[in-house]
Amino acid sequence: MEDETGIVGVVAATVRRARKAAGLSQEDLALEAGLDRTYISQVERGKRNLTVIVLARIAGALKTTPDKLLIPPRKARS
């Protein structure tokens, strides 16, 4: 992930985690959000700097709110 500690990295991690928790493939999420699968892939790898509108579309497809996708996931304790 290119920007793991920044906001792009946070969004990448939260989108990936939420998508998997919802049991969706990248293709499924892309279809629900009206985006291309390669775009979702780039988002999850931290290669895309999203607009607020796209963030809202992804959040809607994941049945969550955009603000939830901006909260850094907790690290597992060792």
PDB file of N, CA, C and O in Angstrom:
ATOM      1  N   MET A   1       0.848  -1.172   0.000  1.00  0.00           N
ATOM      2  CA  MET A   1       0.000   0.000   0.000  1.00  0.00           C
ATOM      3  C   MET A   1       0.895   1.237   0.000  1.00  0.00           C
ATOM      4  O   MET A   1       1.831   1.339   0.793  1.00  0.00           O
ATOM      5  N   GLU A   2       0.601   2.156  -0.881  1.00  0.00           N
ATOM      6  CA  GLU A   2       1.452   3.315  -1.079  1.00  0.00           C
ATOM      7  C   GLU A   2       1.437   4.291   0.091  1.00  0.00           C
ATOM      8  O   GLU A   2       2.490   4.797   0.477  1.00  0.00           O
ATOM      9  N   ASP A   3       0.275   4.564   0.658  1.00  0.00           N
ATOM     10  CA  ASP A   3       0.140   5.581   1.695  1.00  0.00           C
ATOM     11  C   ASP A   3      -0.495   4.973   2.942  1.00  0.00           C
ATOM     12  O   ASP A   3      -1.527   5.452   3.412  1.00  0.00           O
ATOM     13  N   GLU A   4       0.107   3.941   3.467  1.00  0.00           N
ATOM     14  CA  GLU A   4      -0.502   3.157   4.540  1.00  0.00           C
ATOM     15  C   GLU A   4      -0.824   3.968   5.783  1.00  0.00           C
ATOM     16  O   GLU A   4      -1.807   3.676   6.464  1.00  0.00           O
ATOM     17  N   THR A   5      -0.027   4.975   6.096  1.00  0.00           N
ATOM     18  CA  THR A   5      -0.270   5.736   7.305  1.00  0.00           C
ATOM     19  C   THR A   5      -1.139   6.960   7.072  1.00  0.00           C
ATOM     20  O   THR A   5      -1.659   7.533   8.029  1.00  0.00           O
ATOM     21  N   GLY A   6      -1.307   7.368   5.835  1.00  0.00           N
ATOM     22  CA  GLY A   6      -2.127   8.535   5.523  1.00  0.00           C
ATOM     23  C   GLY A   6      -3.573   8.165   5.267  1.00  0.00           C
ATOM     24  O   GLY A   6      -3.955   6.998   5.354  1.00  0.00           O
ATOM     25  N   ILE A   7      -4.358   9.152   4.957  1.00  0.00           N
ATOM     26  CA  ILE A   7      -5.790   8.959   4.762  1.00  0.00           C
ATOM     27  C   ILE A   7      -6.090   8.036   3.585  1.00  0.00           C
ATOM     28  O   ILE A   7      -7.063   7.283   3.629  1.00  0.00           O
ATOM     29  N   VAL A   8      -5.272   8.081   2.535  1.00  0.00           N
ATOM     30  CA  VAL A   8      -5.492   7.188   1.394  1.00  0.00           C
ATOM     31  C   VAL A   8      -5.321   5.737   1.841  1.00  0.00           C
ATOM     32  O   VAL A   8      -6.079   4.858   1.430  1.00  0.00           O
ATOM     33  N   GLY A   9      -4.326   5.499   2.679  1.00  0.00           N
ATOM     34  CA  GLY A   9      -4.106   4.154   3.201  1.00  0.00           C
ATOM     35  C   GLY A   9      -5.212   3.702   4.133  1.00  0.00           C
ATOM     36  O   GLY A   9      -5.594   2.532   4.134  1.00  0.00           O
ATOM     37  N   VAL A  10      -5.722   4.624   4.919  1.00  0.00           N
ATOM     38  CA  VAL A  10      -6.836   4.302   5.819  1.00  0.00           C
ATOM     39  C   VAL A  10      -8.054   3.894   4.997  1.00  0.00           C
ATOM     40  O   VAL A  10      -8.689   2.879   5.285  1.00  0.00           O
ATOM     41  N   VAL A  11      -8.379   4.675   3.983  1.00  0.00           N
ATOM     42  CA  VAL A  11      -9.526   4.357   3.132  1.00  0.00           C
ATOM     43  C   VAL A  11      -9.295   3.018   2.431  1.00  0.00           C
ATOM     44  O   VAL A  11     -10.216   2.208   2.334  1.00  0.00           O
ATOM     45  N   ALA A  12      -8.093   2.781   1.947  1.00  0.00           N
ATOM     46  CA  ALA A  12      -7.780   1.514   1.283  1.00  0.00           C
ATOM     47  C   ALA A  12      -8.063   0.336   2.213  1.00  0.00           C
ATOM     48  O   ALA A  12      -8.718  -0.631   1.826  1.00  0.00           O
ATOM     49  N   ALA A  13      -7.566   0.429   3.428  1.00  0.00           N
ATOM     50  CA  ALA A  13      -7.736  -0.664   4.386  1.00  0.00           C
ATOM     51  C   ALA A  13      -9.192  -0.846   4.804  1.00  0.00           C
ATOM     52  O   ALA A  13      -9.671  -1.975   4.914  1.00  0.00           O
ATOM     53  N   THR A  14      -9.889   0.248   5.036  1.00  0.00           N
ATOM     54  CA  THR A  14     -11.279   0.131   5.501  1.00  0.00           C
ATOM     55  C   THR A  14     -12.207  -0.353   4.397  1.00  0.00           C
ATOM     56  O   THR A  14     -13.125  -1.130   4.658  1.00  0.00           O
ATOM     57  N   VAL A  15     -11.979   0.096   3.166  1.00  0.00           N
ATOM     58  CA  VAL A  15     -12.805  -0.375   2.048  1.00  0.00           C
ATOM     59  C   VAL A  15     -12.582  -1.874   1.856  1.00  0.00           C
ATOM     60  O   VAL A  15     -13.545  -2.628   1.715  1.00  0.00           O
ATOM     61  N   ARG A  16     -11.332  -2.310   1.850  1.00  0.00           N
ATOM     62  CA  ARG A  16     -11.026  -3.731   1.670  1.00  0.00           C
ATOM     63  C   ARG A  16     -11.674  -4.565   2.787  1.00  0.00           C
ATOM     64  O   ARG A  16     -12.305  -5.589   2.524  1.00  0.00           O
ATOM     65  N   ARG A  17     -11.509  -4.115   4.016  1.00  0.00           N
ATOM     66  CA  ARG A  17     -12.064  -4.848   5.162  1.00  0.00           C
ATOM     67  C   ARG A  17     -13.594  -4.904   5.089  1.00  0.00           C
ATOM     68  O   ARG A  17     -14.185  -5.963   5.302  1.00  0.00           O
ATOM     69  N   ALA A  18     -14.232  -3.779   4.790  1.00  0.00           N
ATOM     70  CA  ALA A  18     -15.698  -3.733   4.714  1.00  0.00           C
ATOM     71  C   ALA A  18     -16.222  -4.579   3.556  1.00  0.00           C
ATOM     72  O   ALA A  18     -17.251  -5.244   3.683  1.00  0.00           O
ATOM     73  N   ARG A  19     -15.520  -4.553   2.439  1.00  0.00           N
ATOM     74  CA  ARG A  19     -15.937  -5.353   1.282  1.00  0.00           C
ATOM     75  C   ARG A  19     -15.890  -6.838   1.623  1.00  0.00           C
ATOM     76  O   ARG A  19     -16.830  -7.581   1.341  1.00  0.00           O
ATOM     77  N   LYS A  20     -14.798  -7.257   2.227  1.00  0.00           N
ATOM     78  CA  LYS A  20     -14.658  -8.676   2.590  1.00  0.00           C
ATOM     79  C   LYS A  20     -15.690  -9.071   3.647  1.00  0.00           C
ATOM     80  O   LYS A  20     -16.266 -10.157   3.578  1.00  0.00           O
ATOM     81  N   ALA A  21     -15.923  -8.197   4.618  1.00  0.00           N
ATOM     82  CA  ALA A  21     -16.911  -8.485   5.660  1.00  0.00           C
ATOM     83  C   ALA A  21     -18.317  -8.628   5.073  1.00  0.00           C
ATOM     84  O   ALA A  21     -19.141  -9.389   5.580  1.00  0.00           O
ATOM     85  N   ALA A  22     -18.576  -7.882   3.992  1.00  0.00           N
ATOM     86  CA  ALA A  22     -19.879  -7.950   3.333  1.00  0.00           C
ATOM     87  C   ALA A  22     -19.971  -9.140   2.384  1.00  0.00           C
ATOM     88  O   ALA A  22     -21.034  -9.412   1.827  1.00  0.00           O
ATOM     89  N   GLY A  23     -18.861  -9.849   2.201  1.00  0.00           N
ATOM     90  CA  GLY A  23     -18.855 -11.012   1.312  1.00  0.00           C
ATOM     91  C   GLY A  23     -18.917 -10.641  -0.160  1.00  0.00           C
ATOM     92  O   GLY A  23     -19.417 -11.405  -0.985  1.00  0.00           O
ATOM     93  N   LEU A  24     -18.402  -9.457  -0.480  1.00  0.00           N
ATOM     94  CA  LEU A  24     -18.433  -8.984  -1.864  1.00  0.00           C
ATOM     95  C   LEU A  24     -17.070  -9.142  -2.527  1.00  0.00           C
ATOM     96  O   LEU A  24     -16.033  -8.997  -1.880  1.00  0.00           O
ATOM     97  N   SER A  25     -17.081  -9.436  -3.806  1.00  0.00           N
ATOM     98  CA  SER A  25     -15.854  -9.396  -4.590  1.00  0.00           C
ATOM     99  C   SER A  25     -15.628  -7.945  -5.018  1.00  0.00           C
ATOM    100  O   SER A  25     -16.520  -7.107  -4.880  1.00  0.00           O
ATOM    101  N   GLN A  26     -14.456  -7.656  -5.528  1.00  0.00           N
ATOM    102  CA  GLN A  26     -14.211  -6.310  -6.051  1.00  0.00           C
ATOM    103  C   GLN A  26     -15.189  -6.005  -7.184  1.00  0.00           C
ATOM    104  O   GLN A  26     -15.668  -4.878  -7.306  1.00  0.00           O
ATOM    105  N   GLU A  27     -15.484  -7.002  -8.006  1.00  0.00           N
ATOM    106  CA  GLU A  27     -16.431  -6.833  -9.108  1.00  0.00           C
ATOM    107  C   GLU A  27     -17.828  -6.502  -8.580  1.00  0.00           C
ATOM    108  O   GLU A  27     -18.495  -5.610  -9.104  1.00  0.00           O
ATOM    109  N   ASP A  28     -18.274  -7.225  -7.535  1.00  0.00           N
ATOM    110  CA  ASP A  28     -19.589  -6.957  -6.939  1.00  0.00           C
ATOM    111  C   ASP A  28     -19.665  -5.526  -6.410  1.00  0.00           C
ATOM    112  O   ASP A  28     -20.636  -4.813  -6.664  1.00  0.00           O
ATOM    113  N   LEU A  29     -18.637  -5.116  -5.677  1.00  0.00           N
ATOM    114  CA  LEU A  29     -18.615  -3.761  -5.120  1.00  0.00           C
ATOM    115  C   LEU A  29     -18.624  -2.725  -6.231  1.00  0.00           C
ATOM    116  O   LEU A  29     -19.343  -1.728  -6.158  1.00  0.00           O
ATOM    117  N   ALA A  30     -17.827  -2.965  -7.252  1.00  0.00           N
ATOM    118  CA  ALA A  30     -17.768  -2.037  -8.376  1.00  0.00           C
ATOM    119  C   ALA A  30     -19.143  -1.879  -9.028  1.00  0.00           C
ATOM    120  O   ALA A  30     -19.572  -0.762  -9.319  1.00  0.00           O
ATOM    121  N   LEU A  31     -19.827  -2.994  -9.255  1.00  0.00           N
ATOM    122  CA  LEU A  31     -21.157  -2.932  -9.871  1.00  0.00           C
ATOM    123  C   LEU A  31     -22.143  -2.164  -9.003  1.00  0.00           C
ATOM    124  O   LEU A  31     -22.905  -1.337  -9.505  1.00  0.00           O
ATOM    125  N   GLU A  32     -22.130  -2.436  -7.696  1.00  0.00           N
ATOM    126  CA  GLU A  32     -23.033  -1.745  -6.766  1.00  0.00           C
ATOM    127  C   GLU A  32     -22.752  -0.244  -6.705  1.00  0.00           C
ATOM    128  O   GLU A  32     -23.675   0.558  -6.558  1.00  0.00           O
ATOM    129  N   ALA A  33     -21.479   0.133  -6.818  1.00  0.00           N
ATOM    130  CA  ALA A  33     -21.089   1.550  -6.707  1.00  0.00           C
ATOM    131  C   ALA A  33     -21.078   2.258  -8.060  1.00  0.00           C
ATOM    132  O   ALA A  33     -20.886   3.473  -8.120  1.00  0.00           O
ATOM    133  N   GLY A  34     -21.279   1.516  -9.137  1.00  0.00           N
ATOM    134  CA  GLY A  34     -21.252   2.123 -10.465  1.00  0.00           C
ATOM    135  C   GLY A  34     -19.847   2.506 -10.908  1.00  0.00           C
ATOM    136  O   GLY A  34     -19.645   3.505 -11.598  1.00  0.00           O
ATOM    137  N   LEU A  35     -18.875   1.686 -10.494  1.00  0.00           N
ATOM    138  CA  LEU A  35     -17.476   1.938 -10.816  1.00  0.00           C
ATOM    139  C   LEU A  35     -16.887   0.728 -11.526  1.00  0.00           C
ATOM    140  O   LEU A  35     -17.533  -0.316 -11.619  1.00  0.00           O
ATOM    141  N   ASP A  36     -15.681   0.864 -12.019  1.00  0.00           N
ATOM    142  CA  ASP A  36     -14.978  -0.238 -12.656  1.00  0.00           C
ATOM    143  C   ASP A  36     -14.241  -1.058 -11.601  1.00  0.00           C
ATOM    144  O   ASP A  36     -13.785  -0.509 -10.598  1.00  0.00           O
ATOM    145  N   ARG A  37     -14.120  -2.358 -11.820  1.00  0.00           N
ATOM    146  CA  ARG A  37     -13.413  -3.218 -10.880  1.00  0.00           C
ATOM    147  C   ARG A  37     -11.975  -2.774 -10.690  1.00  0.00           C
ATOM    148  O   ARG A  37     -11.448  -2.844  -9.579  1.00  0.00           O
ATOM    149  N   THR A  38     -11.328  -2.316 -11.761  1.00  0.00           N
ATOM    150  CA  THR A  38      -9.933  -1.874 -11.630  1.00  0.00           C
ATOM    151  C   THR A  38      -9.825  -0.638 -10.748  1.00  0.00           C
ATOM    152  O   THR A  38      -8.810  -0.440 -10.081  1.00  0.00           O
ATOM    153  N   TYR A  39     -10.863   0.196 -10.739  1.00  0.00           N
ATOM    154  CA  TYR A  39     -10.878   1.372  -9.872  1.00  0.00           C
ATOM    155  C   TYR A  39     -10.925   0.935  -8.406  1.00  0.00           C
ATOM    156  O   TYR A  39     -10.197   1.470  -7.569  1.00  0.00           O
ATOM    157  N   ILE A  40     -11.786  -0.039  -8.104  1.00  0.00           N
ATOM    158  CA  ILE A  40     -11.876  -0.560  -6.735  1.00  0.00           C
ATOM    159  C   ILE A  40     -10.544  -1.166  -6.329  1.00  0.00           C
ATOM    160  O   ILE A  40     -10.091  -0.970  -5.201  1.00  0.00           O
ATOM    161  N   SER A  41      -9.920  -1.890  -7.224  1.00  0.00           N
ATOM    162  CA  SER A  41      -8.607  -2.478  -6.944  1.00  0.00           C
ATOM    163  C   SER A  41      -7.588  -1.395  -6.597  1.00  0.00           C
ATOM    164  O   SER A  41      -6.814  -1.542  -5.652  1.00  0.00           O
ATOM    165  N   GLN A  42      -7.593  -0.315  -7.364  1.00  0.00           N
ATOM    166  CA  GLN A  42      -6.670   0.791  -7.100  1.00  0.00           C
ATOM    167  C   GLN A  42      -6.974   1.463  -5.767  1.00  0.00           C
ATOM    168  O   GLN A  42      -6.055   1.862  -5.051  1.00  0.00           O
ATOM    169  N   VAL A  43      -8.238   1.591  -5.431  1.00  0.00           N
ATOM    170  CA  VAL A  43      -8.625   2.167  -4.137  1.00  0.00           C
ATOM    171  C   VAL A  43      -8.061   1.298  -3.018  1.00  0.00           C
ATOM    172  O   VAL A  43      -7.455   1.811  -2.077  1.00  0.00           O
ATOM    173  N   GLU A  44      -8.258  -0.006  -3.118  1.00  0.00           N
ATOM    174  CA  GLU A  44      -7.829  -0.921  -2.060  1.00  0.00           C
ATOM    175  C   GLU A  44      -6.311  -1.038  -1.950  1.00  0.00           C
ATOM    176  O   GLU A  44      -5.797  -1.474  -0.920  1.00  0.00           O
ATOM    177  N   ARG A  45      -5.598  -0.658  -2.991  1.00  0.00           N
ATOM    178  CA  ARG A  45      -4.137  -0.679  -2.943  1.00  0.00           C
ATOM    179  C   ARG A  45      -3.551   0.698  -2.619  1.00  0.00           C
ATOM    180  O   ARG A  45      -2.332   0.873  -2.617  1.00  0.00           O
ATOM    181  N   GLY A  46      -4.418   1.665  -2.347  1.00  0.00           N
ATOM    182  CA  GLY A  46      -3.945   3.001  -2.007  1.00  0.00           C
ATOM    183  C   GLY A  46      -3.385   3.766  -3.187  1.00  0.00           C
ATOM    184  O   GLY A  46      -2.559   4.662  -3.011  1.00  0.00           O
ATOM    185  N   LYS A  47      -3.821   3.424  -4.384  1.00  0.00           N
ATOM    186  CA  LYS A  47      -3.331   4.070  -5.604  1.00  0.00           C
ATOM    187  C   LYS A  47      -4.265   5.160  -6.114  1.00  0.00           C
ATOM    188  O   LYS A  47      -3.938   5.862  -7.071  1.00  0.00           O
ATOM    189  N   ARG A  48      -5.412   5.303  -5.486  1.00  0.00           N
ATOM    190  CA  ARG A  48      -6.408   6.302  -5.902  1.00  0.00           C
ATOM    191  C   ARG A  48      -6.680   7.282  -4.782  1.00  0.00           C
ATOM    192  O   ARG A  48      -6.831   6.897  -3.623  1.00  0.00           O
ATOM    193  N   ASN A  49      -6.739   8.542  -5.138  1.00  0.00           N
ATOM    194  CA  ASN A  49      -7.154   9.595  -4.218  1.00  0.00           C
ATOM    195  C   ASN A  49      -8.608   9.903  -4.572  1.00  0.00           C
ATOM    196  O   ASN A  49      -8.877  10.589  -5.558  1.00  0.00           O
ATOM    197  N   LEU A  50      -9.535   9.402  -3.776  1.00  0.00           N
ATOM    198  CA  LEU A  50     -10.960   9.479  -4.090  1.00  0.00           C
ATOM    199  C   LEU A  50     -11.540  10.874  -3.941  1.00  0.00           C
ATOM    200  O   LEU A  50     -11.058  11.690  -3.156  1.00  0.00           O
ATOM    201  N   THR A  51     -12.581  11.125  -4.710  1.00  0.00           N
ATOM    202  CA  THR A  51     -13.389  12.309  -4.461  1.00  0.00           C
ATOM    203  C   THR A  51     -14.411  11.954  -3.384  1.00  0.00           C
ATOM    204  O   THR A  51     -14.653  10.778  -3.111  1.00  0.00           O
ATOM    205  N   VAL A  52     -14.992  12.951  -2.790  1.00  0.00           N
ATOM    206  CA  VAL A  52     -16.018  12.722  -1.769  1.00  0.00           C
ATOM    207  C   VAL A  52     -17.211  11.997  -2.378  1.00  0.00           C
ATOM    208  O   VAL A  52     -17.821  11.150  -1.725  1.00  0.00           O
ATOM    209  N   ILE A  53     -17.543  12.315  -3.599  1.00  0.00           N
ATOM    210  CA  ILE A  53     -18.679  11.681  -4.274  1.00  0.00           C
ATOM    211  C   ILE A  53     -18.427  10.188  -4.457  1.00  0.00           C
ATOM    212  O   ILE A  53     -19.317   9.377  -4.204  1.00  0.00           O
ATOM    213  N   VAL A  54     -17.229   9.816  -4.893  1.00  0.00           N
ATOM    214  CA  VAL A  54     -16.904   8.403  -5.076  1.00  0.00           C
ATOM    215  C   VAL A  54     -16.865   7.691  -3.728  1.00  0.00           C
ATOM    216  O   VAL A  54     -17.331   6.557  -3.615  1.00  0.00           O
ATOM    217  N   LEU A  55     -16.323   8.332  -2.719  1.00  0.00           N
ATOM    218  CA  LEU A  55     -16.316   7.747  -1.381  1.00  0.00           C
ATOM    219  C   LEU A  55     -17.747   7.456  -0.929  1.00  0.00           C
ATOM    220  O   LEU A  55     -18.018   6.401  -0.357  1.00  0.00           O
ATOM    221  N   ALA A  56     -18.648   8.383  -1.185  1.00  0.00           N
ATOM    222  CA  ALA A  56     -20.055   8.195  -0.805  1.00  0.00           C
ATOM    223  C   ALA A  56     -20.690   7.049  -1.591  1.00  0.00           C
ATOM    224  O   ALA A  56     -21.489   6.294  -1.037  1.00  0.00           O
ATOM    225  N   ARG A  57     -20.351   6.909  -2.861  1.00  0.00           N
ATOM    226  CA  ARG A  57     -20.891   5.806  -3.671  1.00  0.00           C
ATOM    227  C   ARG A  57     -20.407   4.463  -3.155  1.00  0.00           C
ATOM    228  O   ARG A  57     -21.183   3.511  -3.068  1.00  0.00           O
ATOM    229  N   ILE A  58     -19.117   4.381  -2.809  1.00  0.00           N
ATOM    230  CA  ILE A  58     -18.559   3.143  -2.274  1.00  0.00           C
ATOM    231  C   ILE A  58     -19.198   2.831  -0.925  1.00  0.00           C
ATOM    232  O   ILE A  58     -19.572   1.688  -0.661  1.00  0.00           O
ATOM    233  N   ALA A  59     -19.323   3.844  -0.075  1.00  0.00           N
ATOM    234  CA  ALA A  59     -19.946   3.647   1.237  1.00  0.00           C
ATOM    235  C   ALA A  59     -21.379   3.151   1.079  1.00  0.00           C
ATOM    236  O   ALA A  59     -21.795   2.225   1.775  1.00  0.00           O
ATOM    237  N   GLY A  60     -22.123   3.750   0.185  1.00  0.00           N
ATOM    238  CA  GLY A  60     -23.498   3.316  -0.052  1.00  0.00           C
ATOM    239  C   GLY A  60     -23.572   1.868  -0.506  1.00  0.00           C
ATOM    240  O   GLY A  60     -24.438   1.115  -0.060  1.00  0.00           O
ATOM    241  N   ALA A  61     -22.669   1.482  -1.388  1.00  0.00           N
ATOM    242  CA  ALA A  61     -22.626   0.102  -1.882  1.00  0.00           C
ATOM    243  C   ALA A  61     -22.269  -0.870  -0.756  1.00  0.00           C
ATOM    244  O   ALA A  61     -22.685  -2.028  -0.771  1.00  0.00           O
ATOM    245  N   LEU A  62     -21.499  -0.390   0.216  1.00  0.00           N
ATOM    246  CA  LEU A  62     -21.111  -1.212   1.365  1.00  0.00           C
ATOM    247  C   LEU A  62     -22.105  -1.096   2.525  1.00  0.00           C
ATOM    248  O   LEU A  62     -21.904  -1.677   3.592  1.00  0.00           O
ATOM    249  N   LYS A  63     -23.175  -0.337   2.297  1.00  0.00           N
ATOM    250  CA  LYS A  63     -24.221  -0.118   3.310  1.00  0.00           C
ATOM    251  C   LYS A  63     -23.646   0.461   4.607  1.00  0.00           C
ATOM    252  O   LYS A  63     -23.950   0.013   5.712  1.00  0.00           O
ATOM    253  N   THR A  64     -22.809   1.469   4.417  1.00  0.00           N
ATOM    254  CA  THR A  64     -22.227   2.188   5.541  1.00  0.00           C
ATOM    255  C   THR A  64     -22.217   3.669   5.186  1.00  0.00           C
ATOM    256  O   THR A  64     -22.797   4.071   4.177  1.00  0.00           O
ATOM    257  N   THR A  65     -21.573   4.469   5.996  1.00  0.00           N
ATOM    258  CA  THR A  65     -21.479   5.899   5.736  1.00  0.00           C
ATOM    259  C   THR A  65     -20.033   6.260   5.407  1.00  0.00           C
ATOM    260  O   THR A  65     -19.112   5.572   5.845  1.00  0.00           O
ATOM    261  N   PRO A  66     -19.824   7.326   4.644  1.00  0.00           N
ATOM    262  CA  PRO A  66     -18.449   7.705   4.286  1.00  0.00           C
ATOM    263  C   PRO A  66     -17.535   7.905   5.486  1.00  0.00           C
ATOM    264  O   PRO A  66     -16.360   7.541   5.436  1.00  0.00           O
ATOM    265  N   ASP A  67     -18.065   8.482   6.573  1.00  0.00           N
ATOM    266  CA  ASP A  67     -17.205   8.729   7.735  1.00  0.00           C
ATOM    267  C   ASP A  67     -16.650   7.438   8.325  1.00  0.00           C
ATOM    268  O   ASP A  67     -15.547   7.439   8.872  1.00  0.00           O
ATOM    269  N   LYS A  68     -17.391   6.339   8.226  1.00  0.00           N
ATOM    270  CA  LYS A  68     -16.909   5.058   8.749  1.00  0.00           C
ATOM    271  C   LYS A  68     -15.688   4.560   7.971  1.00  0.00           C
ATOM    272  O   LYS A  68     -14.853   3.837   8.513  1.00  0.00           O
ATOM    273  N   LEU A  69     -15.592   4.953   6.701  1.00  0.00           N
ATOM    274  CA  LEU A  69     -14.463   4.525   5.869  1.00  0.00           C
ATOM    275  C   LEU A  69     -13.216   5.373   6.109  1.00  0.00           C
ATOM    276  O   LEU A  69     -12.158   5.102   5.540  1.00  0.00           O
ATOM    277  N   LEU A  70     -13.339   6.393   6.947  1.00  0.00           N
ATOM    278  CA  LEU A  70     -12.210   7.271   7.258  1.00  0.00           C
ATOM    279  C   LEU A  70     -11.585   6.976   8.620  1.00  0.00           C
ATOM    280  O   LEU A  70     -10.614   7.621   9.015  1.00  0.00           O
ATOM    281  N   ILE A  71     -12.146   6.000   9.334  1.00  0.00           N
ATOM    282  CA  ILE A  71     -11.636   5.654  10.657  1.00  0.00           C
ATOM    283  C   ILE A  71     -10.598   4.542  10.503  1.00  0.00           C
ATOM    284  O   ILE A  71     -10.915   3.468   9.991  1.00  0.00           O
ATOM    285  N   PRO A  72      -9.370   4.789  10.938  1.00  0.00           N
ATOM    286  CA  PRO A  72      -8.313   3.759  10.798  1.00  0.00           C
ATOM    287  C   PRO A  72      -8.697   2.469  11.511  1.00  0.00           C
ATOM    288  O   PRO A  72      -9.181   2.497  12.643  1.00  0.00           O
ATOM    289  N   PRO A  73      -8.475   1.325  10.835  1.00  0.00           N
ATOM    290  CA  PRO A  73      -8.753   0.050  11.504  1.00  0.00           C
ATOM    291  C   PRO A  73      -7.779  -0.170  12.649  1.00  0.00           C
ATOM    292  O   PRO A  73      -6.626   0.255  12.583  1.00  0.00           O
ATOM    293  N   ARG A  74      -8.240  -0.825  13.683  1.00  0.00           N
ATOM    294  CA  ARG A  74      -7.370  -1.110  14.827  1.00  0.00           C
ATOM    295  C   ARG A  74      -6.390  -2.202  14.457  1.00  0.00           C
ATOM    296  O   ARG A  74      -6.736  -3.157  13.762  1.00  0.00           O
ATOM    297  N   LYS A  75      -5.183  -2.053  14.922  1.00  0.00           N
ATOM    298  CA  LYS A  75      -4.154  -3.075  14.689  1.00  0.00           C
ATOM    299  C   LYS A  75      -4.360  -4.207  15.688  1.00  0.00           C
ATOM    300  O   LYS A  75      -4.735  -3.981  16.838  1.00  0.00           O
ATOM    301  N   ALA A  76      -4.110  -5.417  15.231  1.00  0.00           N
ATOM    302  CA  ALA A  76      -4.189  -6.572  16.124  1.00  0.00           C
ATOM    303  C   ALA A  76      -3.066  -6.493  17.152  1.00  0.00           C
ATOM    304  O   ALA A  76      -1.933  -6.131  16.835  1.00  0.00           O
ATOM    305  N   ARG A  77      -3.406  -6.837  18.378  1.00  0.00           N
ATOM    306  CA  ARG A  77      -2.382  -6.834  19.425  1.00  0.00           C
ATOM    307  C   ARG A  77      -1.526  -8.082  19.315  1.00  0.00           C
ATOM    308  O   ARG A  77      -2.018  -9.159  18.980  1.00  0.00           O
ATOM    309  N   SER A  78      -0.237  -7.925  19.600  1.00  0.00           N
ATOM    310  CA  SER A  78       0.648  -9.095  19.510  1.00  0.00           C
ATOM    311  C   SER A  78       0.915  -9.721  20.844  1.00  0.00           C
ATOM    312  O   SER A  78       1.641 -10.711  20.927  1.00  0.00           O
TER     313      SER A  78
END
